[in-house]
Amino acid sequence: MTAKNLTKTSAPQAPAPEIKSAPTSSTAARTRMETITLSNHLRIEGTDHLPGAKVRVTADYARRLRLQGYVART
């Protein structure tokens, strides 16, 4: 039986004040964008966002994140 190495090699980074996510399609470029504050860790298009990070996403995606509990209540 082998033991797993659970030590982390790098320190976690502080969230940026605001992270702008690029739209994924041409129709997303024409939709309304919203800035949300995350309440949980979330990975969007391969980028990790820590709790408390402000992320700019489409209005539809922001609505879905609110329903799933990823957006902090203010």
C-alpha positions, -999 to +999 in steps of 0.1 A: +000+000+000+013+034-009+007+067+008-005+097-011+014+129-009-011+155+003+012+185+006+005+214-017+033+227-039+020+263-043+002+287-020-034+296-030-036+330-047-059+358-036-089+364-059-086+393-083-109+423-078-128+415-110-122+388-136-137+393-171-147+361-188-147+361-226-179+352-243-178+317-258-199+323-289-209+351-313-244+353-297-230+356-262-211+388-274-245+405-280-261+394-247-261+414-215-232+408-191-234+408-153-207+409-126-214+384-098-196+375-066-190+338-061-199+321-028-182+288-037-151+276-057-160+274-094-141+265-126-151+283-157-135+273-190-105+258-172-099+288-150-104+284-112-122+311-093-121+312-055-150+322-033-153+359-031-141+364-067-160+388-089-167+373-123-183+388-154-206+363-171-237+364-194-270+372-177-284+337-184-253+320-169-256+343-138-292+333-134-283+296-135-254+301-110-278+319-086-303+289-088-275+265-080-262+285-050-229+297-065-236+335-061-231+352-028-260+370-013-253+406-006 
